[in-house]
Amino acid sequence: MNSLDLGIIGNCSISALLDQEARIVWCCLPRFDGDPKFCSLLNGGGDQDSGYYQIELIGLARPEQSYSRNSAVLTTRLYDRSGGGIEIIDFAPRFKQLGRIFRPSSLVRLVQPIAGRPRIRVHLKPCYDYGRKQAELVRGSNHIRYVMPEGNWRLTTNVPLTYVMDEQAFFLTKPISLILGPDESLTRSADEVGREFLENTQHYWQEWCRYLSLPFEWQEEVIRAAITLKLSNFEETGAIVAAMTTSIPEAAHTQRNWDYRLCWLRDSFFVVHALNSLGVTRTMEGYLDYITNLIADSEDGYLQPVFGIGREHQLDESEVESLSGYRGMGPVRIGNGAYTQVQNDGYGCAVLACTQMFFDKRLIRAGDEDLFIQLEGLGEQAIQRWNTPDAGLWEFRGREEVHTHSAVMCWAACDRIARIAEQLGHVERLIYWRDQAKIISDGIQERAWNADLNSFVASFGGDAADASLLLLPQLGFIAPDDPRFLGTLAFVEDQLLKGSYLYRYAVPDDFGMPETSFNICTFWYIDALAAVGRKEEARELFERMLASRNHLGLLSEDLDHETGELWGNFPQTYSMVGIIQSASQLSKDWEDAV
């Protein structure tokens, strides 16, 4: 049965998900959001005829799996019932070459015997058109070509080709190399290329990690989160996807299956904040370039909530009948209809992210007058929209309200534009944007405050809690020691805390009542506890969240608060950002600890 005990390999051009037996079960090409050439993760979880890539150990007894230290190189050891064992090293090449980053659309597998007389079988079964068709195999002199419409793949290997094509078992008596990538000839042997790529890729990631700004505590956890966040970066455009998968349900049999291989504006501020705290300025700058290009695409300042990784605007949602879904829990969806929704929080998210460019002297491309004018366009949209109904942060499909979080983000847009105006010396614009921010702030405090509940509430005039209310201090709207925030925190705890984990909301939506906690919300709760001085509680809960990660230190979107099982798309960028932010806030200072 499929589970989210998965690892991720990648190189910021392609990525793949592997299960505990090193079976590649998900890999989209030519981009993160492309047709999955390995798709067994979403095909029921049983035995499939295609859509996976496995080095099978005959008589498997147990697996072991871990990442190489400070890298995106995944090592799996498999042991059979007779005492035999093999080691599989998986990675996507990434390293500096000829003055640039070399990141081919290739997957490398290096396999060697480590005990006894292991016997293996290679299953390489790519498909296309979302699992509808299998690739055609064509044998070459020293390779196998997998013929597919979007481009052929080539496997170059020192394994006898007959064994691969016929899936014959054989004794592994020496190391083997399998390089799967574009239909191009290698100039050297597969073994030589594979070993060199491994050494260079490990060196790249270890060097990359050397320059991370880390908290004193939880360094390994933050490093793994940082690498995962980097792997979610489609470097060609600077985009960072919400997750690598589509249609992993938020809970069993709920139909809450969405395509997350896209970029949401709601993530932008938090992703930039995390990258900044890590000191990952190149990735942050590329991501800001992606966002500023989105802003430039808008003539009147209107922003839709979500975009494709190539800045695509039209993301029509459809269902794929050829795949039965995760554990058979369909539907499998491509695209996301949320792009047509009105979500007014996006203006603040975009402005908050771009504010970094006007104050961070490390960045090569600083914010300028042209960008300021474009941000003012977003601010005017915020002024018009702050008190109008929208689908909200959680993308309700069946109703619209004036959501408090959306209104606060509109306030944040005006507030930050005022700060930018002050930085640029535009006194008149500073006064204008401060005045607009105050109008919105006053309106929120009047209409989103429920005196009977002693709390801010999810929507104007409402009586429901929402986890996004915990962000009020982080966004600068209210001080964490303000009695109104303390009342809000108590209300959120009473309504949304299930066991140790936080739900987004506790009211029915388009699919009924939510059944799982939302991991980023639990991290928001941790940060709120720390901000109000309940740091020991925050640390204890943070440790519980770390214990909820899978065996490789990764998190999905959702968590069953009773069983601890992970649900939702994977690995979830938002969740990994939560680890980084909470660790940075909770850790002892280096000066005090050393």
C-alpha positions in Angstrom: 0.0 0.0 0.0 1.3 3.5 -0.9 2.2 5.8 1.9 4.0 9.2 2.2 7.1 7.5 3.5 8.8 9.0 0.5 12.1 10.7 -0.3 12.7 13.4 -2.9 15.6 13.8 -5.2 16.0 16.6 -7.8 18.1 19.3 -9.2 15.8 22.3 -9.6 15.0 21.2 -13.1 13.3 17.8 -12.5 12.5 15.8 -9.4 11.4 12.3 -8.4 9.8 10.7 -5.4 11.0 7.3 -4.1 9.4 4.9 -1.6 11.3 3.1 1.1 12.4 0.4 -1.3 13.9 3.0 -3.6 11.1 2.5 -6.1 10.6 5.7 -8.1 6.9 6.2 -8.0 6.5 9.8 -9.2 8.4 11.9 -11.7 7.0 14.6 -14.0 8.7 15.7 -17.2 9.7 18.0 -18.7 8.9 20.1 -15.7 7.6 19.7 -12.2 4.0 20.2 -13.5 4.4 18.0 -16.6 3.1 14.6 -17.5 4.2 12.0 -14.9 6.4 9.4 -16.6 6.4 7.5 -13.3 3.0 7.7 -11.8 2.3 4.6 -9.7 1.9 6.8 -6.6 -1.5 7.8 -8.0 -2.5 4.5 -9.5 -4.1 2.7 -6.6 -1.1 1.5 -4.6 -1.1 -2.1 -5.8 0.9 -3.9 -8.4 1.1 -1.9 -11.6 2.3 -2.8 -15.1 3.9 0.6 -15.7 4.7 3.9 -14.2 7.6 3.0 -11.9 11.3 2.4 -11.8 12.5 -0.3 -9.4 15.7 -2.1 -8.5 14.1 -5.2 -7.0 16.0 -7.3 -4.5 14.8 -10.9 -4.8 13.6 -12.1 -1.4 13.6 -8.7 0.2 13.4 -8.8 4.0 14.0 -5.2 5.1 15.0 -1.7 3.8 17.0 1.1 5.3 17.1 4.6 3.9 18.8 7.9 4.6 20.1 11.0 2.9 23.8 11.5 2.5 24.9 14.2 5.0 23.9 17.7 3.9 22.8 16.6 0.4 20.0 15.6 -1.8 21.6 12.2 -2.5 19.4 9.4 -1.2 20.9 6.1 -0.2 18.8 2.9 0.2 20.0 -0.4 1.6 18.0 -3.5 0.9 18.6 -6.8 2.7 17.2 -10.2 1.6 16.2 -13.2 3.7 19.5 -15.0 3.0 21.8 -12.3 4.3 22.5 -10.6 1.0 22.3 -6.9 0.6 22.6 -4.1 -1.9 23.0 -0.3 -1.7 21.2 2.0 -4.2 22.4 5.6 -4.5 19.8 7.9 -6.2 20.3 11.5 -7.3 19.7 14.0 -10.0 23.0 15.6 -11.1 23.5 19.2 -10.0 26.9 21.0 -9.9 28.9 23.9 -11.3 30.3 23.4 -14.7 31.7 25.9 -17.2 30.6 28.8 -15.1 27.0 27.7 -14.7 24.9 25.2 -12.9 24.7 21.9 -14.7 21.2 20.3 -14.0 20.3 17.9 -16.8 16.9 16.1 -16.9 18.6 12.9 -15.7 18.2 10.4 -12.9 21.3 8.5 -11.8 21.2 5.2 -9.9 24.4 3.5 -8.6 23.9 0.0 -7.2 26.4 -2.2 -5.5 26.4 -5.4 -3.5 27.2 -5.0 0.2 26.6 -8.5 1.6 26.1 -12.1 0.5 25.1 -13.0 -3.0 22.2 -10.6 -3.8 20.0 -11.2 -6.8 18.2 -8.3 -8.4 15.8 -7.4 -11.2 15.5 -4.1 -12.9 12.0 -2.8 -13.7 12.1 0.4 -15.8 8.5 1.1 -17.0 7.9 4.7 -17.9 4.5 5.8 -19.3 2.9 8.9 -20.6 -0.4 10.7 -21.1 -1.1 10.3 -17.3 -0.5 6.5 -17.3 -2.6 5.8 -20.4 0.2 4.5 -22.5 3.5 2.8 -22.0 6.7 3.9 -23.6 7.9 1.9 -26.6 11.3 0.2 -26.0 14.0 0.3 -28.7 17.3 -1.4 -28.2 20.5 0.4 -29.2 24.1 -0.7 -29.1 24.8 0.2 -25.5 21.5 1.7 -24.5 17.7 1.4 -24.4 15.6 4.1 -25.9 12.1 4.8 -24.4 10.0 6.4 -27.1 7.4 9.0 -25.9 5.8 11.9 -27.7 7.2 14.7 -25.5 10.8 13.4 -26.1 12.6 10.1 -25.9 14.5 8.9 -22.9 17.7 6.9 -23.0 19.0 4.4 -20.4 22.7 4.0 -20.6 24.0 1.3 -18.3 26.6 -1.5 -17.8 23.8 -3.9 -17.0 23.2 -6.4 -19.8 20.4 -4.8 -21.9 18.6 -8.1 -22.2 18.2 -8.3 -18.4 16.6 -4.9 -18.4 14.4 -5.3 -21.4 13.1 -8.7 -20.3 13.2 -8.0 -16.5 15.3 -11.0 -15.9 16.8 -11.6 -12.4 20.6 -11.8 -12.1 23.2 -11.9 -9.4 24.7 -8.6 -8.5 28.4 -9.3 -8.3 29.8 -5.9 -9.0 28.7 -2.2 -9.0 26.4 -1.2 -11.8 25.3 2.3 -13.0 22.1 3.3 -14.7 21.8 6.8 -16.2 18.3 7.7 -17.4 18.0 11.0 -19.3 17.6 12.7 -22.6 18.2 10.6 -25.8 21.8 11.7 -26.1 25.0 9.6 -26.2 27.4 9.6 -23.3 31.0 10.3 -24.2 32.3 8.0 -21.5 31.1 4.8 -19.8 28.0 4.9 -17.6 30.0 3.9 -14.5 32.6 6.6 -15.0 30.0 9.3 -15.6 27.8 8.1 -12.7 30.7 8.2 -10.2 31.9 11.6 -11.3 28.3 13.0 -11.2 27.9 11.6 -7.7 31.1 13.2 -6.4 30.3 16.5 -8.0 26.6 16.5 -6.8 27.5 15.7 -3.3 30.1 18.4 -3.2 27.7 20.9 -4.6 25.1 20.3 -1.9 27.6 20.2 0.9 29.0 23.5 -0.2 25.5 25.0 -0.6 24.8 23.9 3.0 28.0 25.5 4.3 26.6 29.0 3.6 23.2 28.5 5.3 22.5 30.7 8.3 21.3 28.2 10.8 19.9 28.4 14.3 22.0 26.8 17.0 19.4 24.1 17.7 17.7 21.7 15.2 20.4 22.2 12.6 19.9 18.9 10.8 16.2 19.4 10.7 16.5 22.9 9.2 19.1 21.7 6.7 16.8 19.0 5.5 13.9 21.5 5.2 16.2 24.0 3.4 17.3 21.4 0.9 13.7 20.4 0.3 12.7 24.0 -0.2 15.5 24.4 -2.7 14.4 21.3 -4.6 11.0 22.9 -4.9 12.5 25.8 -6.9 12.1 25.6 -10.6 15.2 27.5 -11.3 14.5 28.3 -14.9 11.9 30.8 -14.0 12.5 31.2 -10.2 9.2 29.7 -9.3 8.7 27.6 -6.2 5.9 25.0 -6.3 3.6 24.4 -3.4 4.3 20.6 -3.6 5.6 18.1 -6.1 2.4 16.1 -6.4 -1.2 16.4 -7.4 -4.3 14.9 -5.8 -2.9 13.3 -2.6 -6.1 13.7 -0.5 -6.1 15.9 2.6 -7.9 13.0 4.3 -9.0 9.5 3.3 -11.9 9.4 0.8 -12.7 13.1 1.0 -12.4 14.3 -2.6 -10.1 17.1 -1.3 -7.7 16.3 -4.0 -5.9 19.3 -5.6 -3.0 19.9 -8.0 -0.3 21.7 -6.0 2.4 21.7 -8.7 1.8 25.4 -9.0 2.7 28.7 -7.3 0.4 30.5 -4.9 0.9 34.2 -4.1 -0.2 33.4 -0.5 3.1 31.5 -0.1 5.3 34.3 -1.3 5.9 36.3 1.9 6.5 33.2 4.0 8.9 31.6 1.4 10.9 34.8 1.1 11.0 35.2 4.9 12.4 31.6 5.2 14.9 32.1 2.4 16.1 35.3 3.9 16.5 33.8 7.4 18.6 31.0 5.8 20.7 33.5 3.8 19.8 31.8 0.5 19.9 35.0 -1.4 20.3 33.6 -5.0 17.2 31.5 -4.7 15.3 34.3 -3.0 16.3 36.7 -5.7 15.2 34.3 -8.4 11.9 33.9 -6.7 11.5 37.6 -6.4 12.2 37.9 -10.1 9.3 35.5 -10.7 7.0 37.5 -8.6 7.9 40.9 -10.1 7.4 39.5 -13.5 3.9 38.4 -12.5 3.2 41.9 -11.2 4.5 43.4 -14.5 2.1 41.1 -16.4 -0.8 42.8 -14.7 -1.8 46.0 -16.4 -4.2 47.2 -13.7 -2.7 45.6 -10.7 -5.2 42.7 -10.5 -3.6 39.4 -9.4 -5.1 36.0 -9.6 -4.3 33.7 -6.6 -2.2 31.1 -8.4 0.0 30.8 -11.4 1.9 28.1 -13.3 5.7 27.7 -12.9 6.2 29.3 -16.3 3.9 32.2 -15.3 0.9 30.6 -17.0 -2.4 32.3 -16.1 -4.9 29.8 -17.4 -4.8 26.6 -15.2 -8.0 24.9 -16.2 -8.9 22.1 -13.9 -9.8 18.6 -15.2 -9.9 15.0 -13.9 -7.8 12.2 -15.1 -9.7 8.9 -15.4 -6.6 6.9 -16.3 -5.2 7.1 -12.8 -7.3 5.7 -9.9 -5.6 8.0 -7.3 -3.6 7.6 -4.2 -4.7 4.3 -2.6 -7.5 4.4 -5.2 -8.8 7.6 -3.6 -9.5 9.6 -6.7 -10.1 11.8 -8.5 -6.7 12.8 -9.9 -6.9 16.4 -11.0 -4.7 18.4 -13.4 -4.7 22.2 -13.1 -6.5 24.1 -10.3 -9.7 26.0 -10.7 -8.7 28.4 -7.9 -7.0 30.5 -10.5 -10.4 31.9 -11.3 -11.2 32.8 -7.7 -11.1 36.2 -6.1 -8.6 36.1 -3.2 -7.8 39.5 -1.9 -4.9 38.4 0.3 -2.5 38.1 -2.7 -1.9 41.8 -3.0 -0.4 42.0 0.5 1.6 38.8 -0.1 3.2 40.1 -3.2 4.0 43.5 -1.7 5.4 41.9 1.5 7.7 39.7 -0.6 8.9 42.6 -2.8 9.5 44.9 0.1 12.7 42.8 0.7 14.1 44.3 -2.6 14.0 47.9 -1.2 15.8 47.1 2.0 18.2 44.2 1.4 21.6 45.5 0.3 22.8 42.0 -0.6 20.5 41.7 -3.6 21.9 42.5 -7.0 18.7 43.9 -8.4 17.3 46.4 -5.9 13.8 47.8 -5.9 13.5 50.9 -8.0 11.0 53.6 -9.0 9.4 51.4 -11.7 8.8 48.6 -9.2 7.4 51.1 -6.7 4.9 52.3 -9.3 3.9 48.7 -10.0 3.4 48.0 -6.2 1.3 51.1 -5.9 -1.0 49.5 -8.5 -1.3 46.5 -6.2 -2.0 48.9 -3.3 -4.8 50.5 -5.2 -6.4 47.1 -5.7 -6.0 46.5 -2.0 -7.8 49.8 -1.2 -10.7 48.8 -3.4 -10.9 45.2 -2.2 -10.1 45.1 1.6 -13.8 45.1 2.6 -15.2 43.0 -0.3 -16.1 39.3 -0.2 -13.6 36.7 -1.5 -12.8 33.0 -1.4 -10.2 33.6 1.3 -6.9 32.1 2.1 -8.4 28.6 2.1 -10.1 28.9 -1.3 -13.7 28.1 -0.3 -15.4 27.1 -3.5 -19.0 27.4 -2.3 -19.1 30.7 -0.5 -17.6 34.2 -0.3 -17.2 36.4 2.8 -15.2 39.4 3.8 -12.3 37.4 5.3 -10.3 39.0 8.1 -7.0 37.6 6.8 -7.6 39.0 3.3 -8.4 42.4 4.8 -5.3 42.4 7.0 -3.1 41.5 4.0 -4.6 44.5 2.1 -3.7 46.6 5.1 -0.2 45.1 5.0 0.1 46.1 1.3 -0.6 49.7 2.1 1.6 49.7 5.2 4.6 48.3 3.4 4.2 50.6 0.4 4.2 53.5 2.9 7.5 52.2 4.3 9.0 51.8 0.8 7.9 55.4 0.0 9.7 56.6 3.1 12.8 54.7 2.0 12.7 56.3 -1.4 12.0 59.8 0.0 8.5 60.2 -1.4 6.9 62.2 1.4 3.5 62.8 -0.3 3.2 59.1 -1.2 4.2 58.1 2.4 1.4 60.2 3.8 -1.1 58.9 1.3 -0.3 55.2 2.0 -0.2 55.7 5.8 -3.6 57.2 5.6 -5.0 54.4 3.6 -3.4 51.8 5.9 -5.1 53.5 8.9 -8.5 53.5 7.2 -8.2 49.8 6.6 -6.8 49.1 10.1 -9.6 51.0 11.8 -12.2 49.2 9.6 -10.8 45.7 10.5 -10.7 46.5 14.2 -14.3 47.6 14.1 -15.7 44.8 11.9 -13.6 41.8 12.6 -13.5 42.1 16.4 -16.2 40.1 18.3 -16.5 41.5 21.8 -18.7 38.7 23.0 -16.0 36.2 22.0 -13.1 38.5 23.1 -11.5 37.6 19.8 -10.9 38.6 16.2 -12.9 36.3 14.0 -12.5 34.7 10.6 -14.8 37.1 8.7 -16.4 40.5 9.3 -19.4 40.2 11.6 -18.8 36.4 12.1 -18.2 34.2 15.0 -15.9 31.5 13.7 -12.2 31.0 14.4 -9.5 30.7 11.7 -5.9 29.7 12.1 -4.7 32.7 10.0 -5.7 35.0 12.9 -2.5 33.7 14.6 -0.5 35.7 12.0 -1.7 39.1 13.2 1.5 39.8 15.2 3.8 38.4 12.6 2.3 40.7 10.0 2.7 43.7 12.3 -1.0 44.3 12.6 -1.2 43.9 16.4 1.4 43.4 19.2 1.6 39.8 20.6 1.0 41.1 24.1 -2.1 43.1 23.1 -5.0 41.7 25.2 -7.0 41.4 22.0 -4.5 39.0 20.5 -4.3 37.1 23.8 -8.1 36.7 23.6 -7.8 35.6 19.9 -5.2 33.0 20.7 -7.4 31.6 23.5 -10.4 31.4 21.1 -8.3 29.7 18.4 -7.0 27.2 20.9 -10.5 26.4 22.1 -12.0 26.0 18.6 -9.2 24.6 16.4 -6.8 22.7 18.6 -7.2 18.9 18.3 -4.8 17.1 20.5 -1.6 18.9 19.8 -2.3 20.0 16.3 -4.2 22.9 14.7 -7.0 22.8 12.1 -7.4 25.6 9.6 -11.1 26.1 10.6 -13.8 24.1 12.3 -16.8 24.9 10.1 -18.2 22.9 7.2 -16.8 23.7 3.7 -17.6 22.4 0.3 -16.8 18.9 1.3 -18.1 18.8 4.9 -16.1 19.2 8.1 -12.3 19.1 7.9 -10.8 15.8 9.1 -7.1 16.6 9.4 -4.9 19.3 10.9 -3.0 21.6 8.6 0.7 21.4 9.3 1.6 25.1 8.6 -1.2 26.1 11.0 0.4 24.1 13.8 3.7 26.0 13.1 1.8 29.3 13.2 0.5 28.2 16.6 4.0 27.3 17.8 5.2 30.8 16.7 2.3 32.5 18.4 3.0 30.6 21.7 6.6 31.7 21.5 5.6 35.3 20.8 3.3 35.6 23.8 6.0 34.1 26.1 4.8 30.5 26.3 8.1 29.3 24.9 8.4 26.0 26.7 5.0 24.9 25.4 6.1 26.0 21.9 9.3 24.0 22.1 7.5 20.9 23.3 5.0 21.1 20.4 7.7 21.9 17.9 9.5 18.6 19.0 6.2 16.8 18.4 5.9 18.2 14.9 9.5 17.2 14.1 8.6 13.7 15.3 5.6 13.7 12.9 7.9 14.0 9.9 8.5 10.9 7.9 11.6 8.7 8.2 13.6 11.1 6.0 12.5 14.3 7.8 9.9 15.4 5.3 6.3 16.7 5.8 3.2 16.8 3.7 0.3 19.3 4.0 -1.9 17.6 6.5 -1.8 15.3 9.6 -4.3 13.0 11.2 -4.1 14.2 14.8 -5.2 10.8 16.1 -3.0 8.4 14.1 -0.2 10.7 13.2 -0.4 9.7 9.5 0.6 12.2 6.9 -1.9 13.3 4.2 -2.0 15.9 1.5 0.4 16.8 -1.3 4.0 16.1 -0.7 6.5 17.4 0.2 4.7 20.5 1.2 6.8 23.7 0.8 4.6 25.5 3.3 5.3 22.8 5.9 9.1 22.9 5.4 9.0 26.7 5.7 7.2 26.2 9.0 10.1 24.1 10.3 12.6 26.7 9.3 10.7 29.6 10.8 9.8 27.9 14.1 13.3 26.6 14.6 14.7 30.1 14.0 12.3 31.6 16.5 12.7 29.0 19.3 16.4 28.1 19.2 18.9 29.3 21.7 21.2 32.1 20.5 24.6 31.0 19.4 26.2 33.4 21.8 24.3 32.1 24.7 24.7 28.4 23.8 28.4 28.2 22.9 
